Amino acid sequence: MIIKSSTALRNDYGTISLLAHETEEPIYITKNGEGDIVVMSIDAFEKREQILKLRAKIMVAETSRVSGETTVSLDEARKRIEEKYSATV
C-alpha cells in the first residue's frame, strides 16, 4: 500500500503521477494524518473497472446456476458454436 500526504501531492504531483503509472496501484492520500482520497492511473482504474464488471457477470451466472437454471457443458457449448458457424460458411 502506497501512502502519501496531501502536501506531497500538492508539491510533487509529477512524482506521484509517475509512481501511479509505474506501480499501477492506488496511492492513498492523507490529509492531517487521516485517509482522504485515492489516486491511481487511468489505465489501472479502467483495468479495475473491467475486473469488477466481469466479476459481476460471473456472479449473475453463478447465481443462475445455483438456482437450478439449465446449463450446458463446455463441450456442448463448443459443439453448438461450431455447428452454428460451420453452417454459415
SULSUL-V355348 format. One line per field, one symbol per residue. ss: DSSP state (H for helix, E for strand, - for the rest). A space follows every 10 residues. Layout:
# SULSUL-V355348
ss: ???
This chain:
# SULSUL-V355348
ss: -EEEEHHHHH H-HHHHHHHH HHH---EEEE E--EEEEEE- -HHHHHHHHH HHHHHHHHHH HHHHHH---- ---HHHHHHH HHHHHHH--
